[in-house]
Amino acid sequence: MTEALINCSMLRWARERSYPTLEVAAEKLKVKVDDLDAWEQGDALPTFRQAQDLAKKLKVPFGYLYLSKPPNENLPLPDLRTKSGTSPRKPSPDFLEVIYDALRKQEWYRDYLKSEGADRVPFVGRFNIESPIDTVAEDMRRVLRLDDSLRSECRNKDDFLNGFVQRAEKAGVLVMRTGIVGNNTRRGLDQDEFQGFAICDDIAPLVFINQNDFLSAQIFTLAHELAHIWMGLSGISNLAYLQKAEQQPHSYERVTDAVAAETLVPQDVFLLRWDERSTIDKNLENLSRLHCVSAFVILRRAYDLNKIDFEVYKSKYSELRTGIKPKREGGSERAYYSGVFSRNGNTVTSTLLHSLSEGKVSPKEASDLLNVRLAGLRGLEQYLKQRETVYA
């Protein structure tokens, strides 16, 4: 077999960006550790077919293995991740691909809106980090209609999150929620790497939620990323949940964290309803039911407002995390189509499918943007018609 004259240092770079050790990489790549080590050291060369397979599994273009030095892979958004308390770790290939995929969809939708003569979204950048927290939160609740009418419609936190998303989309924000890369269920996103990000744009603002994070955290993350939009701040978030808003290392995150908490659970209502004579568990139960959010959000609010100390907060936080059971995804055809809409954003998906039926985009362009096969577009169009009939 013909050997591939690749640059051994580029193979090592590609391996290290995905896997920390040779042993882990060899297992994942299904090659012998000694062979992989020899290829990285330049003592031997893989065959052309082996090199192509390595590039595919390491998630890099095959041509990268022939470069003289690694390409610059900077994040296209401000990196505000503070969870570890140290400098953010280098972004993984999956993370980079997801961000650039979201930017590609956002750019398409932005161009679509401009061609339709759409106006700018009025609340984007309406405030800044110097604005009063309660003023920003009140405006968010007003625009998004986060009120008792929404809570009365919700049976549980799933309903509240879905209703929250729908109202954000109706207000003009693209919302994407997924825990995988593209449509590949084998490439799950790491919830410890990032929780979400915001792309601030006055025509097509976008928020992205890592769906592999706990549902209780996703509600807070959505509010947090929307606070970024209201303040005109793009960025990638990974909050340190064991720290108060005022203790977050990054100044932007301190403010947006505080706004998210005030939006979901206003301070005056919380203080009025918190019962000093009752147990913490009863307070968490009553207030989470009242606000239709998780006990986790109420616990954070109690800590922020000094109703409990850090040791109590840490202990109860750990207890709540332990009690969370992973949500099982449905395997039906309807669940698949629903997942496509959620991953790509209901607004983007619906607009693309309508543009496809009107001949404004080609089937190839639609399938590429939605990360689905051409054959799946017909089913998505039928699913969209059913959705629109239900919500008509």
N, C-alpha and C positions, 0 to 999 in steps of 0.2 A: 504493500500500500504506500502511496505517496505521502511523505512527511509534510506537515504544515510548518513553514518557516516563520512561526510566530515569535513575538518578542516575549521571552520568559518573564520579564518584569511586569509586562501588561497582564499576563495570566495571573500572576501573584496579586496584582492590584485588583483584578476582577474577582478573584476568589475572596480576598480579605474584605471587600465591600459587602459581601453576602454572608460569609462564614468566618468566624474568628480563628478557627484551627483547621489544620490539614485533615485531622481525623473526622471532624464533623463534615467538612466539605466532601471528603472522599466517600463517606456514607451516602450523602445526598446526591452526589454526582454519579454514584455507582461505578467508581474506579478504585484501583488499589492505592493505598496511601503512598507506597514507594514510587509508583508511577507518577502520581500527581506531584510529589516532591521533586522527582527528577525533572519533570517538565518545568516546574517553577525555578529550579536551579540552573536550567539550561544544559543539563547533562544528557538529556534525551528530548525528542520531539514527538508530539502526538501525531497521529495520521490526520489527513485532511478532514476525514469524516469525524474523528474524535474531537478535533478542534471545533468543528461546527456544533457538535453536540454540547461541548463545554460552554461555548458562547451562549447557546440557547438556554441552558440550565443556569448559567450565571447572570442571565438577563442583561447581556450587553450585545450590541451589534457585532457580527463576526469580524468586521474590519477593525474594530477596536484592538483586537489581539495583535495587530501588525503595527500599531502606532508606536512612536518612539517614546512618548510620555502620556500619562493619563489626561483625559480632557477635563476641563473645569466644570464641575458639577455643583455649582452654587444653587441654593434655594432661591426661587424667583420672588419670594415673599419675606418680609421681616421675620426673623426667627425669635419668637418671644417665649420659647419653651423654658420653663423654670422648675420642672418637677423634681429633678435630681439635686437642685441647689448648686449645681456646677454648670460649666459650659455645656450647651446642648450637644448631644452626640451627632456624629456625621449621619446625614439622612441615608436611609436604606434605599436600594433600587426600587422597591415597591412603593415607598413613600414618595420618591421623586416622580415616578410614573403617574401616581394618582393626582399629584398636584398639577402636573403638566396636562393631564387629561381634563381636569376640571377647568383649567385656563383655556383649553381648546374649545370646550363647550361654551364657556362664558363669552369668549370672543365671537363665536358663531352667533350666539343669541344677541349679543350687543349689536353686531352688524345687521341682524334681522330687524331689531327695534329701530335702528337709525333709518333703515330703508322704509320703515312704516311711518316715519316721522314722529316717533314717540318722544314724550317730554322726559326730562330728568326726574329721577325719584327724589321727592322733596326733602325727605328726612336724612338722606346720606350726608354725613358731615355737618348735621345741624348743630351739634355741640362739639366741645373739645374736652381735654382732660382737666381743664380748669373749671368746667361747668359743675354746678351743684349736683350731687349724686341723685337726690330725690327728684330734681327737675327732669333729668334725663330719663329716669325710670318711669316717671309719670307720663312722659311723652310716649315712651315705648308702649306702655300699657294702653294708652289711648289709641294710638295708631294701629296696634295689633289686636285691639279689643280683647285684652286679657282680663276678663271681668267675670262676674258671677254667672252670666249667661253661658259662657264657655264651660265653666266648671259644672254647671247644672246638666249640661249635655254629656258629660264624661262619666263613664262607669268606673274607670280605673286610670292608672298613669299612662297606659298605652293610648287610650282615647285622648288624654290631655296632650300628649306629645304630638299625636297626629293632628289634633285640632290646632295646636300651636304652629305646627309646620304649615298647615293650610292657610292660616291667617297671615303668616309671614310671606307666603308665596302670593297671596292675593294683594298684599301691600306692595309687592314689586321686588321681593328678594328671592333669588334662586336658592333653593335648599336641596342639597345632595346628602344622602345618608347611605353609607355602605361600609361593609367590613372586609371587602375584597378588592383586588385590583381588576378593573375592567369587568369581565364576566367570568373570571377564573376563580372558582371556589377553592382551588388549591393554594391560592396566593392570598392568604389572610393578612389583614393589616394589624400591626402591633399596637395595642392600646396604650402600652407604656411609652411608645415613641411620640405619639401626638394624639390629642383628643379632638381637635378640629382646627379649621382655619377660616379666615374671612378675606374675601377679595373686595376691597372697597372701590366702587365704581358708580358714578352718578346716573348711569343708564341701566346697567345690569349688575347690581351688587350680588355677591354670592357668599353663602356660608356652607361649609362642609362639616359633617358630623361623622366621626369614626364610630360606626355601629357596633364594633367589637367591644366598646366600653359598656359599662353597666347602664341599663335603661335609666336609672336614677341620675346618673352622671350626664347622660345625653340631654336631658331636659335642661339641666344647668348649663351645659356646653352651648346649647342652642341660644339661650338667653345671653350668654357671654359673647358669642360671636356676633350676635345682632347688636350688642352694645358697641362692638368695634365699628360696625357699619354706621351707627348713629353718631359716632365720634370721628368718622372719616379715617379709621385706622385699619389698614390691612395687616395681617399677621397670622402666625401659626401659634397655637396654644397647647399647653400641657401643664395645667395648673398643679400646684402642690396643695392637695386637698387638706393636708394636716396643718396648713398655715392659714391664718386669717387673711382677709382681703388686704388689710394694711401691711401684712408681712410678706406679700408676694415680692420676689426680688426685682421684677421689672415694673417701672412706674406705670406703663400702659396697662399691665395686667392687674395692678392694684386697683385702678379705677374701674376697668371693665368688669372685674370680679365683683366689686361693690355694687355696680349698677345692676348686674345680673341678679344678685341676691335681693336687692330692693325691688326689682321688677317682679320677681316671682313671689316674694313675701315682704310686703311693705312693713317697715319698722313699726309704725304706729299701730297697725292691726296686730302684728306679732306681740308687741308689748301688752296690748289690751287683752289678748286671748291667752297669753302664757299664765298658767296657774301655779303660783309659787307653792301652794299647799299640796299640789299633786305630784306624782312621780314623773320622772323624765320620760318613761315609756308611755304613760298616759298622755302627756303633753305632745310627744311625737305623734302618737296615734291621732289625737284630736286635730292638731294643726295640719298634719299632712292630709287628712280628709277634708278639712276646711279649704285648703289652698289647692287641693288636687295635685300635690307634688309628693315626692317620696319623703320618707322619714329622714333620709340622708340630707335633703335640702333644709329641712327644719332643724336638724342637728347642727348643720353649718351655721344657720342663722342664730341659734341659741349660743353658740360659741362666739360668733362675731359680736353679739350684743351682750356678752359677759354674763349670760345666765348660767353657764356651766364653765368649769375650769378645763385646762388642757388635758389633764389626766382622765377626767370623765369623758371628754370629747374623744380622745384617742381610744379609750376602751370601748365606748359605744360604737364608734366608727368601725373598729375591727369586728365587732359583733354583727353589725349590719352587713358588712362585706361578706362575712362568712355565711350569713344566712341567704345570700342571693344565689339562686339557681340559674344556670345558663338557659337562655330561651331557645327552644328547639324551633328551627325553621320548618315551615310546611313544605311538602314535596309536590304539591299539586301544580297543574299547569297555571291555574289562576295565581298561585303564590309566586310562580316564576315571573309572570308578567308584572305583578305588583312590585316584585323586587327590581325589575328593570326600571320601572317608573321612579322608584325610590332612589336607586343608585345614580341615575342620570338627572334626577330632579323632575317633578311632575310637569313643571312649566316647560322646560327644555324638551322633554319627551313628547308632550302633547303638541307643541309648536312644530317640532320636526315632522311628526306624523301627519299633521294637517298640511304642512308644506310639501310633503311627499305626495299626498293625494291630489294636491293642486299643481303638481309638476314643477314646483319651485326648487326642489332638491332632487337629486337622483337617488335611486335605491342604494347605490354603493356609498354615497355620502352619508345617508341616513344610518345605514348599518355600521359604518366606521365610527360615526359620532356616538352612537348608542352602544357600541361594542357588542353587537349581536350579529348573528348570521343573516344573510339576505333572506333565507327561507323563513326566518322568524318574524319578519316585518308584517306579514299578513295577519298573523295571530295577534300581534301588538295593536294593529289597526282595529281589529274586531274587539279587543279588550277595551280600547279607548272609547269606542262607540257605546259599549255597555256601561262604562263609567259615566259618560256624559248623559246617558239616559237616566241613570240613577240620580245624578246630581242636578238634572234639569229642573 
